[in-house]
């Protein structure tokens, strides 16, 4: 793997992932100037948008690989610190609140990868085809385990797919985007569902959300045939439809399917 690829795929050929420690004290940058900048930028956003969500997240303070196992030392942080530093290249990475994320690559039994078109999210993601992913929260952390519970939760919340419809959840590699640098542990998730059944479950999920007066996070599901040539063609010919993390995630996936 060349240096550029290693920067975007820092860990690969994984079979399991384990959180080995968790510090429940709130992580913030040690540089006081950066702390002040975070507070200043957050207040600006609040004035512009009103009350903002600032829930808990988990930061990977250290990640390393031994054989096919990924180990993580983690600590509690918050969305404010994450959002105000994640894509600010003037801040050294060790001073950025880069939340730990889990990405799902669901695979239908008739050979499709399941993605989604983002509807209710931050502006830069809206209308883009994206992977199904979410941040790890302190309540998700179990020492000796990985991010499988985060994957299951995000699949349920975003698509309606339940645990009984999932064969397995296996970490396979870690991605980092060029812009938003937080690490995401990518998981292969074979389903007990066809493409048609997956779409039917999603449509029921959408109806349930609207019945409660809520907007679903995804506007529609997006299916890509899980074949190397098809993925490469899709990423080349329709690249503008995809959020940045999708080509990074799928390009490496083509090397292992």
Residue pairs with C-beta under 8 A, 6 or more apart in sequence:
1 9
1 12
5 252
7 176
8 175
8 176
8 177
8 178
8 248
8 252
9 173
9 174
9 175
9 176
9 248
9 252
10 63
10 174
10 176
10 183
11 63
11 65
11 70
11 173
11 174
12 172
12 173
12 174
12 252
13 68
13 172
13 173
13 256
14 65
14 68
14 69
14 70
14 171
14 172
14 173
14 174
14 185
15 68
15 69
15 170
15 171
16 68
16 69
16 70
16 146
16 170
16 171
17 69
17 70
17 71
17 72
17 146
17 147
17 171
17 185
18 69
18 70
18 71
18 72
18 144
18 145
18 146
19 72
19 73
19 74
19 141
19 142
19 143
19 144
19 145
19 146
20 71
20 72
20 73
20 143
20 144
21 73
21 74
21 143
22 58
22 74
22 75
22 76
22 138
22 141
22 143
23 61
23 74
23 75
23 76
24 75
24 76
24 138
25 75
25 76
26 76
26 77
26 78
27 59
27 61
27 75
27 76
27 77
27 81
27 97
28 35
28 38
28 77
28 81
28 97
29 35
29 38
29 81
29 85
29 91
29 95
29 96
29 97
30 95
31 95
34 85
34 91
34 95
37 84
38 80
38 81
38 84
38 85
41 84
42 52
42 80
42 84
45 52
46 52
52 80
53 79
54 78
54 79
54 80
55 78
55 79
55 137
56 76
56 77
56 78
56 79
56 137
56 138
56 139
57 76
57 77
57 78
57 79
57 82
57 97
57 99
57 100
57 135
57 136
57 137
58 74
58 75
58 76
58 77
58 99
58 100
58 135
58 136
58 137
58 138
58 140
58 141
59 74
59 75
59 76
59 77
59 82
59 97
59 98
59 99
59 100
60 72
60 73
60 74
60 98
60 100
60 183
61 73
61 74
61 75
62 72
62 73
63 70
63 71
63 72
63 73
63 174
63 183
64 70
64 71
65 71
70 146
70 171
70 174
70 185
72 100
74 100
74 136
74 141
76 138
77 97
77 99
78 97
79 99
79 135
81 97
82 97
82 98
82 99
82 135
82 182
84 97
85 91
85 95
85 96
85 97
85 98
86 96
86 97
86 98
86 99
86 180
86 181
86 182
87 179
87 180
87 181
88 96
93 181
96 181
98 181
98 182
98 183
99 135
99 136
99 182
100 135
100 136
100 147
100 182
100 183
100 184
100 185
101 133
101 134
101 135
101 136
101 182
101 183
101 184
101 185
102 133
102 134
102 135
102 136
102 147
102 150
102 151
102 154
102 184
102 185
102 187
103 131
103 132
103 133
103 151
103 175
103 184
103 185
103 186
103 187
103 245
103 249
104 131
104 132
104 133
104 151
104 154
104 155
104 169
104 187
104 189
105 113
105 114
105 131
105 172
105 186
105 187
105 188
105 189
105 249
105 253
106 113
106 114
106 132
106 155
106 159
106 161
106 166
106 189
106 190
106 191
106 198
107 113
107 114
107 188
107 189
107 190
107 191
107 226
108 114
108 191
108 193
108 194
108 195
108 197
108 198
108 223
109 190
109 191
109 192
109 193
109 194
110 194
110 195
111 225
111 226
111 227
112 195
112 198
112 223
112 224
112 225
112 226
113 223
113 224
113 225
113 226
113 231
113 250
113 253
114 132
114 159
114 191
114 198
114 221
114 222
114 223
115 129
115 130
115 131
115 132
115 221
115 222
115 223
115 224
115 246
116 129
116 130
116 131
116 132
116 158
116 159
116 217
116 218
116 219
116 220
116 221
116 222
117 127
117 128
117 129
117 130
117 218
117 219
117 220
117 221
117 222
118 125
118 126
118 127
118 128
118 129
118 130
118 217
118 218
118 219
118 243
119 126
119 127
119 215
119 216
119 217
119 218
119 219
120 126
120 215
120 216
120 217
121 217
124 243
125 243
127 219
128 241
128 242
128 243
129 222
129 241
129 242
129 243
129 246
130 242
130 243
130 245
130 246
131 243
131 245
131 246
131 249
132 154
132 155
132 158
132 159
133 154
133 184
133 245
134 150
134 153
134 154
134 157
134 158
135 150
136 147
136 150
137 150
140 147
140 149
140 150
140 153
142 149
146 171
146 185
147 171
147 185
147 187
148 169
148 187
151 169
151 187
151 189
152 163
152 166
152 169
155 161
155 166
155 189
156 162
156 163
157 217
158 216
158 217
158 218
159 198
159 201
159 202
159 205
159 218
159 221
160 201
160 202
160 204
160 205
160 208
161 191
161 193
161 198
161 201
164 192
165 191
165 192
165 193
165 201
166 189
166 190
166 191
166 192
167 189
167 190
167 191
167 192
168 188
168 189
168 190
169 187
169 188
169 189
170 187
170 188
170 189
171 185
171 186
171 187
172 186
172 187
172 188
172 253
172 256
173 185
173 186
173 252
173 256
174 183
174 184
174 185
174 186
175 183
175 184
175 186
175 245
175 248
175 249
175 252
176 182
176 183
176 184
177 244
177 245
177 248
178 244
178 248
179 244
180 244
180 245
184 245
184 249
186 249
186 253
191 198
193 201
195 223
198 221
199 221
202 218
202 221
205 216
206 216
209 215
209 216
210 216
224 230
224 231
224 234
224 250
225 231
226 257
227 257
228 254
228 257
231 250
231 251
231 253
231 254
232 251
232 254
235 242
235 246
235 247
235 250
235 251
239 247
